[in-house]
């Protein structure tokens, strides 16, 4: 799931969906942090939920911006 999220964020950036949006860096950092936590076998349920919400909000906002 993380690999897919990372790919989707990178694809959106490459396609020009607000390529200068500082949120890209935050999302990428959050994914990397989650990967590290998974390697340490820490509880990641709340982090996954937070990342899912942020990704969803980000892509919805970008979708609406392109339509408008």
N, CA, C and O atoms as a Tripos MOL2 file, in Angstrom:
@<TRIPOS>MOLECULE
protein
  272   271    68     0     0
PROTEIN
NO_CHARGES

@<TRIPOS>ATOM
      1 N           0.8240   -1.1970    0.0000 N.3       1 UNK1
      2 CA          0.0000    0.0000    0.0000 C.3       1 UNK1
      3 C           0.8670    1.2590    0.0000 C.2       1 UNK1
      4 O           0.5490    2.2460   -0.6630 O.2       1 UNK1
      5 N           1.9580    1.2080    0.7490 N.am      2 UNK2
      6 CA          2.8190    2.3820    0.7880 C.3       2 UNK2
      7 C           3.4950    2.6310   -0.5590 C.2       2 UNK2
      8 O           3.6400    3.7750   -0.9890 O.2       2 UNK2
      9 N           3.9020    1.5570   -1.2100 N.am      3 UNK3
     10 CA          4.5210    1.7130   -2.5250 C.3       3 UNK3
     11 C           3.5330    2.3440   -3.5020 C.2       3 UNK3
     12 O           3.9060    3.2010   -4.3030 O.2       3 UNK3
     13 N           2.2810    1.9220   -3.4320 N.am      4 UNK4
     14 CA          1.2490    2.4950   -4.2900 C.3       4 UNK4
     15 C           1.0390    3.9720   -3.9640 C.2       4 UNK4
     16 O           0.9410    4.8010   -4.8690 O.2       4 UNK4
     17 N           0.9700    4.3000   -2.6880 N.am      5 UNK5
     18 CA          0.7900    5.6970   -2.2820 C.3       5 UNK5
     19 C           1.9600    6.5460   -2.7720 C.2       5 UNK5
     20 O           1.7640    7.6480   -3.2830 O.2       5 UNK5
     21 N           3.1630    6.0310   -2.6140 N.am      6 UNK6
     22 CA          4.3540    6.7610   -3.0620 C.3       6 UNK6
     23 C           4.3040    6.9690   -4.5730 C.2       6 UNK6
     24 O           4.6110    8.0560   -5.0630 O.2       6 UNK6
     25 N           3.9200    5.9320   -5.3070 N.am      7 UNK7
     26 CA          3.8220    6.0350   -6.7660 C.3       7 UNK7
     27 C           2.7640    7.0510   -7.1840 C.2       7 UNK7
     28 O           2.9790    7.8240   -8.1170 O.2       7 UNK7
     29 N           1.6240    7.0540   -6.4980 N.am      8 UNK8
     30 CA          0.5370    7.9680   -6.8490 C.3       8 UNK8
     31 C           0.9230    9.4230   -6.5780 C.2       8 UNK8
     32 O           0.5980   10.3090   -7.3680 O.2       8 UNK8
     33 N           1.6020    9.6650   -5.4820 N.am      9 UNK9
     34 CA          2.0500   11.0270   -5.1730 C.3       9 UNK9
     35 C           3.0470   11.4820   -6.2380 C.2       9 UNK9
     36 O           2.9600   12.6050   -6.7330 O.2       9 UNK9
     37 N           3.9860   10.6130   -6.5850 N.am     10 UNK10
     38 CA          4.9870   10.9540   -7.5900 C.3      10 UNK10
     39 C           4.3360   11.1640   -8.9600 C.2      10 UNK10
     40 O           4.7040   12.0880   -9.6850 O.2      10 UNK10
     41 N           3.3780   10.3150   -9.3140 N.am     11 UNK11
     42 CA          2.6770   10.4570  -10.5950 C.3      11 UNK11
     43 C           1.9320   11.7820  -10.6670 C.2      11 UNK11
     44 O           1.9930   12.4810  -11.6780 O.2      11 UNK11
     45 N           1.2340   12.1250   -9.6000 N.am     12 UNK12
     46 CA          0.4950   13.3880   -9.5850 C.3      12 UNK12
     47 C           1.4450   14.5710   -9.7610 C.2      12 UNK12
     48 O           1.1360   15.5270  -10.4730 O.2      12 UNK12
     49 N           2.5890   14.4990   -9.1140 N.am     13 UNK13
     50 CA          3.5710   15.5700   -9.2250 C.3      13 UNK13
     51 C           4.1010   15.6580  -10.6570 C.2      13 UNK13
     52 O           4.2090   16.7480  -11.2180 O.2      13 UNK13
     53 N           4.4310   14.5040  -11.2440 N.am     14 UNK14
     54 CA          4.9540   14.4850  -12.6120 C.3      14 UNK14
     55 C           3.9260   14.9590  -13.6350 C.2      14 UNK14
     56 O           4.2870   15.5500  -14.6530 O.2      14 UNK14
     57 N           2.6540   14.7030  -13.3690 N.am     15 UNK15
     58 CA          1.5990   15.1370  -14.2810 C.3      15 UNK15
     59 C           1.2650   16.6210  -14.1280 C.2      15 UNK15
     60 O           0.4690   17.1720  -14.8890 O.2      15 UNK15
     61 N           1.8830   17.2530  -13.1380 N.am     16 UNK16
     62 CA          1.7070   18.6880  -12.9810 C.3      16 UNK16
     63 C           0.5560   19.1090  -12.0990 C.2      16 UNK16
     64 O           0.1410   20.2670  -12.1390 O.2      16 UNK16
     65 N           0.0310   18.1970  -11.3040 N.am     17 UNK17
     66 CA         -1.0400   18.5610  -10.3800 C.3      17 UNK17
     67 C          -0.4340   19.3320   -9.2210 C.2      17 UNK17
     68 O          -0.0310   18.7530   -8.2130 O.2      17 UNK17
     69 N          -0.3760   20.6450   -9.3790 N.am     18 UNK18
     70 CA          0.1780   21.5280   -8.3500 C.3      18 UNK18
     71 C           1.5830   21.0920   -7.9560 C.2      18 UNK18
     72 O           1.8760   20.8870   -6.7790 O.2      18 UNK18
     73 N           2.4400   20.9550   -8.9500 N.am     19 UNK19
     74 CA          3.8000   20.4790   -8.7430 C.3      19 UNK19
     75 C           4.6080   21.2710   -7.7310 C.2      19 UNK19
     76 O           5.5670   20.7510   -7.1600 O.2      19 UNK19
     77 N           4.2330   22.5180   -7.5030 N.am     20 UNK20
     78 CA          4.9580   23.3170   -6.5290 C.3      20 UNK20
     79 C           4.2860   23.3260   -5.1540 C.2      20 UNK20
     80 O           4.7150   24.0480   -4.2540 O.2      20 UNK20
     81 N           3.2460   22.5320   -4.9990 N.am     21 UNK21
     82 CA          2.5280   22.4550   -3.7250 C.3      21 UNK21
     83 C           3.4420   21.8720   -2.6490 C.2      21 UNK21
     84 O           3.9530   20.7650   -2.8190 O.2      21 UNK21
     85 N           3.6580   22.5820   -1.5580 N.am     22 UNK22
     86 CA          4.5440   22.0840   -0.5040 C.3      22 UNK22
     87 C           4.0220   20.8150    0.1800 C.2      22 UNK22
     88 O           4.7600   20.1470    0.9050 O.2      22 UNK22
     89 N           2.7650   20.4940   -0.0520 N.am     23 UNK23
     90 CA          2.1970   19.2990    0.5610 C.3      23 UNK23
     91 C           2.8290   18.0150    0.0090 C.2      23 UNK23
     92 O           2.8300   16.9850    0.6840 O.2      23 UNK23
     93 N           3.3630   18.0730   -1.2090 N.am     24 UNK24
     94 CA          4.0490   16.9110   -1.7660 C.3      24 UNK24
     95 C           5.1730   16.4560   -0.8490 C.2      24 UNK24
     96 O           5.3030   15.2680   -0.5540 O.2      24 UNK24
     97 N           5.9700   17.3920   -0.4090 N.am     25 UNK25
     98 CA          7.0950   17.0530    0.4740 C.3      25 UNK25
     99 C           6.5920   16.4540    1.7770 C.2      25 UNK25
    100 O           7.1770   15.4960    2.2830 O.2      25 UNK25
    101 N           5.5210   17.0020    2.3220 N.am     26 UNK26
    102 CA          4.9570   16.4760    3.5630 C.3      26 UNK26
    103 C           4.4200   15.0650    3.4010 C.2      26 UNK26
    104 O           4.6180   14.2170    4.2710 O.2      26 UNK26
    105 N           3.7470   14.8130    2.3000 N.am     27 UNK27
    106 CA          3.2180   13.4730    2.0460 C.3      27 UNK27
    107 C           4.3470   12.4700    1.8520 C.2      27 UNK27
    108 O           4.2930   11.3570    2.3760 O.2      27 UNK27
    109 N           5.3630   12.8620    1.1040 N.am     28 UNK28
    110 CA          6.5060   11.9780    0.8780 C.3      28 UNK28
    111 C           7.2120   11.6720    2.1920 C.2      28 UNK28
    112 O           7.6120   10.5340    2.4390 O.2      28 UNK28
    113 N           7.3620   12.6830    3.0250 N.am     29 UNK29
    114 CA          8.0100   12.5010    4.3320 C.3      29 UNK29
    115 C           7.1710   11.5790    5.2230 C.2      29 UNK29
    116 O           7.7130   10.7300    5.9290 O.2      29 UNK29
    117 N           5.8720   11.7480    5.1860 N.am     30 UNK30
    118 CA          4.9790   10.9230    5.9870 C.3      30 UNK30
    119 C           5.0470    9.4580    5.5560 C.2      30 UNK30
    120 O           5.0470    8.5630    6.4010 O.2      30 UNK30
    121 N           5.1050    9.2140    4.2640 N.am     31 UNK31
    122 CA          5.2160    7.8450    3.7470 C.3      31 UNK31
    123 C           6.5420    7.2270    4.1920 C.2      31 UNK31
    124 O           6.5760    6.0730    4.6200 O.2      31 UNK31
    125 N           7.6270    7.9860    4.0920 N.am     32 UNK32
    126 CA          8.9400    7.4860    4.5050 C.3      32 UNK32
    127 C           8.9600    7.1710    5.9970 C.2      32 UNK32
    128 O           9.5320    6.1650    6.4150 O.2      32 UNK32
    129 N           8.3430    8.0200    6.7890 N.am     33 UNK33
    130 CA          8.2750    7.7920    8.2300 C.3      33 UNK33
    131 C           7.4970    6.5240    8.5440 C.2      33 UNK33
    132 O           7.8840    5.7480    9.4170 O.2      33 UNK33
    133 N           6.4240    6.3240    7.8420 N.am     34 UNK34
    134 CA          5.6030    5.1340    8.0440 C.3      34 UNK34
    135 C           6.3720    3.8750    7.6580 C.2      34 UNK34
    136 O           6.2670    2.8500    8.3320 O.2      34 UNK34
    137 N           7.1410    3.9480    6.5800 N.am     35 UNK35
    138 CA          7.9740    2.8100    6.1750 C.3      35 UNK35
    139 C           8.9670    2.4500    7.2830 C.2      35 UNK35
    140 O           9.1820    1.2740    7.5760 O.2      35 UNK35
    141 N           9.5630    3.4650    7.8880 N.am     36 UNK36
    142 CA         10.5090    3.2450    8.9850 C.3      36 UNK36
    143 C           9.8200    2.6110   10.1830 C.2      36 UNK36
    144 O          10.3620    1.6970   10.8030 O.2      36 UNK36
    145 N           8.6340    3.0910   10.5080 N.am     37 UNK37
    146 CA          7.8860    2.5360   11.6350 C.3      37 UNK37
    147 C           7.5140    1.0810   11.3820 C.2      37 UNK37
    148 O           7.5410    0.2620   12.3000 O.2      37 UNK37
    149 N           7.1730    0.7660   10.1590 N.am     38 UNK38
    150 CA          6.8240   -0.6190    9.8330 C.3      38 UNK38
    151 C           8.0220   -1.5480    9.9960 C.2      38 UNK38
    152 O           7.8700   -2.6840   10.4460 O.2      38 UNK38
    153 N           9.1930   -1.0790    9.6380 N.am     39 UNK39
    154 CA         10.4000   -1.8810    9.7890 C.3      39 UNK39
    155 C          10.6920   -2.1410   11.2580 C.2      39 UNK39
    156 O          11.2390   -3.1860   11.6120 O.2      39 UNK39
    157 N          10.3290   -1.1900   12.1140 N.am     40 UNK40
    158 CA         10.5380   -1.3430   13.5500 C.3      40 UNK40
    159 C           9.3930   -2.0640   14.2400 C.2      40 UNK40
    160 O           9.4010   -2.2410   15.4580 O.2      40 UNK40
    161 N           8.4130   -2.4780   13.4570 N.am     41 UNK41
    162 CA          7.2420   -3.2010   13.9690 C.3      41 UNK41
    163 C           6.4630   -2.4020   15.0270 C.2      41 UNK41
    164 O           5.9320   -2.9650   15.9850 O.2      41 UNK41
    165 N           6.4100   -1.0980   14.8300 N.am     42 UNK42
    166 CA          5.6370   -0.2430   15.7260 C.3      42 UNK42
    167 C           4.1610   -0.2820   15.3160 C.2      42 UNK42
    168 O           3.8310   -0.6980   14.2060 O.2      42 UNK42
    169 N           3.2890    0.1470   16.2080 N.am     43 UNK43
    170 CA          1.8710    0.2330   15.8930 C.3      43 UNK43
    171 C           1.6720    1.4020   14.9260 C.2      43 UNK43
    172 O           1.9880    2.5470   15.2470 O.2      43 UNK43
    173 N           1.1530    1.1000   13.7610 N.am     44 UNK44
    174 CA          1.0440    2.1100   12.7070 C.3      44 UNK44
    175 C          -0.3960    2.4090   12.2910 C.2      44 UNK44
    176 O          -0.6140    3.1490   11.3320 O.2      44 UNK44
    177 N          -1.3590    1.8590   12.9800 N.am     45 UNK45
    178 CA         -2.7610    2.0240   12.5680 C.3      45 UNK45
    179 C          -3.1590    3.4920   12.4710 C.2      45 UNK45
    180 O          -3.7660    3.8960   11.4800 O.2      45 UNK45
    181 N          -2.8340    4.2890   13.4640 N.am     46 UNK46
    182 CA         -3.2400    5.6950   13.4350 C.3      46 UNK46
    183 C          -2.4790    6.4730   12.3750 C.2      46 UNK46
    184 O          -3.0240    7.4050   11.7840 O.2      46 UNK46
    185 N          -1.2230    6.1060   12.1260 N.am     47 UNK47
    186 CA         -0.4420    6.7890   11.1090 C.3      47 UNK47
    187 C          -0.9910    6.4700    9.7150 C.2      47 UNK47
    188 O          -1.0780    7.3520    8.8610 O.2      47 UNK47
    189 N          -1.3580    5.2070    9.4900 N.am     48 UNK48
    190 CA         -1.9660    4.8200    8.2200 C.3      48 UNK48
    191 C          -3.2590    5.5920    7.9930 C.2      48 UNK48
    192 O          -3.5040    6.0960    6.8970 O.2      48 UNK48
    193 N          -4.0720    5.6810    9.0140 N.am     49 UNK49
    194 CA         -5.3470    6.3940    8.8870 C.3      49 UNK49
    195 C          -5.1140    7.8690    8.5650 C.2      49 UNK49
    196 O          -5.8140    8.4480    7.7340 O.2      49 UNK49
    197 N          -4.1440    8.4630    9.2170 N.am     50 UNK50
    198 CA         -3.8300    9.8650    8.9700 C.3      50 UNK50
    199 C          -3.3200   10.0670    7.5470 C.2      50 UNK50
    200 O          -3.7300   11.0070    6.8660 O.2      50 UNK50
    201 N          -2.4280    9.1900    7.0980 N.am     51 UNK51
    202 CA         -1.8950    9.2940    5.7460 C.3      51 UNK51
    203 C          -3.0060    9.1090    4.7190 C.2      51 UNK51
    204 O          -3.0780    9.8530    3.7410 O.2      51 UNK51
    205 N          -3.8590    8.1380    4.9340 N.am     52 UNK52
    206 CA         -4.9750    7.8950    4.0070 C.3      52 UNK52
    207 C          -5.8440    9.1410    3.8920 C.2      52 UNK52
    208 O          -6.2340    9.5360    2.7930 O.2      52 UNK52
    209 N          -6.1430    9.7520    5.0210 N.am     53 UNK53
    210 CA         -6.9630   10.9610    5.0050 C.3      53 UNK53
    211 C          -6.2870   12.1150    4.2830 C.2      53 UNK53
    212 O          -6.9220   12.8160    3.4970 O.2      53 UNK53
    213 N          -4.9990   12.3150    4.5470 N.am     54 UNK54
    214 CA         -4.2710   13.4020    3.9000 C.3      54 UNK54
    215 C          -4.1550   13.1860    2.3950 C.2      54 UNK54
    216 O          -4.3060   14.1290    1.6180 O.2      54 UNK54
    217 N          -3.8880   11.9470    1.9820 N.am     55 UNK55
    218 CA         -3.8150   11.6610    0.5530 C.3      55 UNK55
    219 C          -5.1540   11.8930   -0.1210 C.2      55 UNK55
    220 O          -5.2210   12.4890   -1.1960 O.2      55 UNK55
    221 N          -6.2100   11.4260    0.5040 N.am     56 UNK56
    222 CA         -7.5460   11.5960   -0.0600 C.3      56 UNK56
    223 C          -7.8900   13.0760   -0.2060 C.2      56 UNK56
    224 O          -8.3660   13.5020   -1.2580 O.2      56 UNK56
    225 N          -7.6530   13.8520    0.8380 N.am     57 UNK57
    226 CA         -7.9380   15.2840    0.7910 C.3      57 UNK57
    227 C          -7.1150   15.9770   -0.2890 C.2      57 UNK57
    228 O          -7.6230   16.8170   -1.0320 O.2      57 UNK57
    229 N          -5.8510   15.6160   -0.3640 N.am     58 UNK58
    230 CA         -4.9530   16.2360   -1.3290 C.3      58 UNK58
    231 C          -5.4140   15.9670   -2.7530 C.2      58 UNK58
    232 O          -5.5210   16.8930   -3.5580 O.2      58 UNK58
    233 N          -5.6900   14.6950   -3.0690 N.am     59 UNK59
    234 CA         -6.0870   14.3660   -4.4320 C.3      59 UNK59
    235 C          -7.4710   14.9230   -4.7730 C.2      59 UNK59
    236 O          -7.7120   15.2920   -5.9220 O.2      59 UNK59
    237 N          -8.3700   14.9920   -3.8150 N.am     60 UNK60
    238 CA         -9.6760   15.6060   -4.0720 C.3      60 UNK60
    239 C          -9.5160   17.0920   -4.3660 C.2      60 UNK60
    240 O         -10.1410   17.6280   -5.2820 O.2      60 UNK60
    241 N          -8.6710   17.7500   -3.5780 N.am     61 UNK61
    242 CA         -8.4450   19.1760   -3.7710 C.3      61 UNK61
    243 C          -7.8130   19.4280   -5.1480 C.2      61 UNK61
    244 O          -8.2010   20.3630   -5.8500 O.2      61 UNK61
    245 N          -6.8490   18.6000   -5.5260 N.am     62 UNK62
    246 CA         -6.2010   18.7610   -6.8220 C.3      62 UNK62
    247 C          -7.1900   18.4980   -7.9600 C.2      62 UNK62
    248 O          -7.1670   19.1890   -8.9780 O.2      62 UNK62
    249 N          -8.0480   17.5080   -7.7870 N.am     63 UNK63
    250 CA         -9.0410   17.1790   -8.7950 C.3      63 UNK63
    251 C         -10.0110   18.3440   -8.9890 C.2      63 UNK63
    252 O         -10.3520   18.6900  -10.1200 O.2      63 UNK63
    253 N         -10.4470   18.9390   -7.8980 N.am     64 UNK64
    254 CA        -11.3720   20.0590   -7.9730 C.3      64 UNK64
    255 C         -10.7170   21.2800   -8.5910 C.2      64 UNK64
    256 O         -11.3630   22.0400   -9.3130 O.2      64 UNK64
    257 N          -9.4390   21.4690   -8.3100 N.am     65 UNK65
    258 CA         -8.7080   22.6180   -8.8630 C.3      65 UNK65
    259 C          -8.6060   22.5000  -10.3660 C.2      65 UNK65
    260 O          -8.7620   23.4910  -11.0790 O.2      65 UNK65
    261 N          -8.3460   21.2950  -10.8590 N.am     66 UNK66
    262 CA         -8.2020   21.0890  -12.3040 C.3      66 UNK66
    263 C          -9.5390   21.2570  -13.0280 C.2      66 UNK66
    264 O          -9.5680   21.7040  -14.1750 O.2      66 UNK66
    265 N         -10.6370   20.9050  -12.3720 N.am     67 UNK67
    266 CA        -11.9470   21.0250  -12.9820 C.3      67 UNK67
    267 C         -12.4080   22.4630  -13.0190 C.2      67 UNK67
    268 O         -13.0720   22.8930  -13.9630 O.2      67 UNK67
    269 N         -12.0460   23.2180  -11.9660 N.am     68 UNK68
    270 CA        -12.5450   24.5780  -11.8180 C.3      68 UNK68
    271 C         -11.7980   25.5510  -12.5830 C.2      68 UNK68
    272 O         -12.1170   26.7400  -12.5480 O.2      68 UNK68
@<TRIPOS>BOND
     1     1     2 1
     2     2     3 1
     3     3     4 2
     4     3     5 am
     5     5     6 1
     6     6     7 1
     7     7     8 2
     8     7     9 am
     9     9    10 1
    10    10    11 1
    11    11    12 2
    12    11    13 am
    13    13    14 1
    14    14    15 1
    15    15    16 2
    16    15    17 am
    17    17    18 1
    18    18    19 1
    19    19    20 2
    20    19    21 am
    21    21    22 1
    22    22    23 1
    23    23    24 2
    24    23    25 am
    25    25    26 1
    26    26    27 1
    27    27    28 2
    28    27    29 am
    29    29    30 1
    30    30    31 1
    31    31    32 2
    32    31    33 am
    33    33    34 1
    34    34    35 1
    35    35    36 2
    36    35    37 am
    37    37    38 1
    38    38    39 1
    39    39    40 2
    40    39    41 am
    41    41    42 1
    42    42    43 1
    43    43    44 2
    44    43    45 am
    45    45    46 1
    46    46    47 1
    47    47    48 2
    48    47    49 am
    49    49    50 1
    50    50    51 1
    51    51    52 2
    52    51    53 am
    53    53    54 1
    54    54    55 1
    55    55    56 2
    56    55    57 am
    57    57    58 1
    58    58    59 1
    59    59    60 2
    60    59    61 am
    61    61    62 1
    62    62    63 1
    63    63    64 2
    64    63    65 am
    65    65    66 1
    66    66    67 1
    67    67    68 2
    68    67    69 am
    69    69    70 1
    70    70    71 1
    71    71    72 2
    72    71    73 am
    73    73    74 1
    74    74    75 1
    75    75    76 2
    76    75    77 am
    77    77    78 1
    78    78    79 1
    79    79    80 2
    80    79    81 am
    81    81    82 1
    82    82    83 1
    83    83    84 2
    84    83    85 am
    85    85    86 1
    86    86    87 1
    87    87    88 2
    88    87    89 am
    89    89    90 1
    90    90    91 1
    91    91    92 2
    92    91    93 am
    93    93    94 1
    94    94    95 1
    95    95    96 2
    96    95    97 am
    97    97    98 1
    98    98    99 1
    99    99   100 2
   100    99   101 am
   101   101   102 1
   102   102   103 1
   103   103   104 2
   104   103   105 am
   105   105   106 1
   106   106   107 1
   107   107   108 2
   108   107   109 am
   109   109   110 1
   110   110   111 1
   111   111   112 2
   112   111   113 am
   113   113   114 1
   114   114   115 1
   115   115   116 2
   116   115   117 am
   117   117   118 1
   118   118   119 1
   119   119   120 2
   120   119   121 am
   121   121   122 1
   122   122   123 1
   123   123   124 2
   124   123   125 am
   125   125   126 1
   126   126   127 1
   127   127   128 2
   128   127   129 am
   129   129   130 1
   130   130   131 1
   131   131   132 2
   132   131   133 am
   133   133   134 1
   134   134   135 1
   135   135   136 2
   136   135   137 am
   137   137   138 1
   138   138   139 1
   139   139   140 2
   140   139   141 am
   141   141   142 1
   142   142   143 1
   143   143   144 2
   144   143   145 am
   145   145   146 1
   146   146   147 1
   147   147   148 2
   148   147   149 am
   149   149   150 1
   150   150   151 1
   151   151   152 2
   152   151   153 am
   153   153   154 1
   154   154   155 1
   155   155   156 2
   156   155   157 am
   157   157   158 1
   158   158   159 1
   159   159   160 2
   160   159   161 am
   161   161   162 1
   162   162   163 1
   163   163   164 2
   164   163   165 am
   165   165   166 1
   166   166   167 1
   167   167   168 2
   168   167   169 am
   169   169   170 1
   170   170   171 1
   171   171   172 2
   172   171   173 am
   173   173   174 1
   174   174   175 1
   175   175   176 2
   176   175   177 am
   177   177   178 1
   178   178   179 1
   179   179   180 2
   180   179   181 am
   181   181   182 1
   182   182   183 1
   183   183   184 2
   184   183   185 am
   185   185   186 1
   186   186   187 1
   187   187   188 2
   188   187   189 am
   189   189   190 1
   190   190   191 1
   191   191   192 2
   192   191   193 am
   193   193   194 1
   194   194   195 1
   195   195   196 2
   196   195   197 am
   197   197   198 1
   198   198   199 1
   199   199   200 2
   200   199   201 am
   201   201   202 1
   202   202   203 1
   203   203   204 2
   204   203   205 am
   205   205   206 1
   206   206   207 1
   207   207   208 2
   208   207   209 am
   209   209   210 1
   210   210   211 1
   211   211   212 2
   212   211   213 am
   213   213   214 1
   214   214   215 1
   215   215   216 2
   216   215   217 am
   217   217   218 1
   218   218   219 1
   219   219   220 2
   220   219   221 am
   221   221   222 1
   222   222   223 1
   223   223   224 2
   224   223   225 am
   225   225   226 1
   226   226   227 1
   227   227   228 2
   228   227   229 am
   229   229   230 1
   230   230   231 1
   231   231   232 2
   232   231   233 am
   233   233   234 1
   234   234   235 1
   235   235   236 2
   236   235   237 am
   237   237   238 1
   238   238   239 1
   239   239   240 2
   240   239   241 am
   241   241   242 1
   242   242   243 1
   243   243   244 2
   244   243   245 am
   245   245   246 1
   246   246   247 1
   247   247   248 2
   248   247   249 am
   249   249   250 1
   250   250   251 1
   251   251   252 2
   252   251   253 am
   253   253   254 1
   254   254   255 1
   255   255   256 2
   256   255   257 am
   257   257   258 1
   258   258   259 1
   259   259   260 2
   260   259   261 am
   261   261   262 1
   262   262   263 1
   263   263   264 2
   264   263   265 am
   265   265   266 1
   266   266   267 1
   267   267   268 2
   268   267   269 am
   269   269   270 1
   270   270   271 1
   271   271   272 2
@<TRIPOS>SUBSTRUCTURE
     1 UNK1         2 RESIDUE 1 A UNK
     2 UNK2         6 RESIDUE 1 A UNK
     3 UNK3        10 RESIDUE 1 A UNK
     4 UNK4        14 RESIDUE 1 A UNK
     5 UNK5        18 RESIDUE 1 A UNK
     6 UNK6        22 RESIDUE 1 A UNK
     7 UNK7        26 RESIDUE 1 A UNK
     8 UNK8        30 RESIDUE 1 A UNK
     9 UNK9        34 RESIDUE 1 A UNK
    10 UNK10       38 RESIDUE 1 A UNK
    11 UNK11       42 RESIDUE 1 A UNK
    12 UNK12       46 RESIDUE 1 A UNK
    13 UNK13       50 RESIDUE 1 A UNK
    14 UNK14       54 RESIDUE 1 A UNK
    15 UNK15       58 RESIDUE 1 A UNK
    16 UNK16       62 RESIDUE 1 A UNK
    17 UNK17       66 RESIDUE 1 A UNK
    18 UNK18       70 RESIDUE 1 A UNK
    19 UNK19       74 RESIDUE 1 A UNK
    20 UNK20       78 RESIDUE 1 A UNK
    21 UNK21       82 RESIDUE 1 A UNK
    22 UNK22       86 RESIDUE 1 A UNK
    23 UNK23       90 RESIDUE 1 A UNK
    24 UNK24       94 RESIDUE 1 A UNK
    25 UNK25       98 RESIDUE 1 A UNK
    26 UNK26      102 RESIDUE 1 A UNK
    27 UNK27      106 RESIDUE 1 A UNK
    28 UNK28      110 RESIDUE 1 A UNK
    29 UNK29      114 RESIDUE 1 A UNK
    30 UNK30      118 RESIDUE 1 A UNK
    31 UNK31      122 RESIDUE 1 A UNK
    32 UNK32      126 RESIDUE 1 A UNK
    33 UNK33      130 RESIDUE 1 A UNK
    34 UNK34      134 RESIDUE 1 A UNK
    35 UNK35      138 RESIDUE 1 A UNK
    36 UNK36      142 RESIDUE 1 A UNK
    37 UNK37      146 RESIDUE 1 A UNK
    38 UNK38      150 RESIDUE 1 A UNK
    39 UNK39      154 RESIDUE 1 A UNK
    40 UNK40      158 RESIDUE 1 A UNK
    41 UNK41      162 RESIDUE 1 A UNK
    42 UNK42      166 RESIDUE 1 A UNK
    43 UNK43      170 RESIDUE 1 A UNK
    44 UNK44      174 RESIDUE 1 A UNK
    45 UNK45      178 RESIDUE 1 A UNK
    46 UNK46      182 RESIDUE 1 A UNK
    47 UNK47      186 RESIDUE 1 A UNK
    48 UNK48      190 RESIDUE 1 A UNK
    49 UNK49      194 RESIDUE 1 A UNK
    50 UNK50      198 RESIDUE 1 A UNK
    51 UNK51      202 RESIDUE 1 A UNK
    52 UNK52      206 RESIDUE 1 A UNK
    53 UNK53      210 RESIDUE 1 A UNK
    54 UNK54      214 RESIDUE 1 A UNK
    55 UNK55      218 RESIDUE 1 A UNK
    56 UNK56      222 RESIDUE 1 A UNK
    57 UNK57      226 RESIDUE 1 A UNK
    58 UNK58      230 RESIDUE 1 A UNK
    59 UNK59      234 RESIDUE 1 A UNK
    60 UNK60      238 RESIDUE 1 A UNK
    61 UNK61      242 RESIDUE 1 A UNK
    62 UNK62      246 RESIDUE 1 A UNK
    63 UNK63      250 RESIDUE 1 A UNK
    64 UNK64      254 RESIDUE 1 A UNK
    65 UNK65      258 RESIDUE 1 A UNK
    66 UNK66      262 RESIDUE 1 A UNK
    67 UNK67      266 RESIDUE 1 A UNK
    68 UNK68      270 RESIDUE 1 A UNK
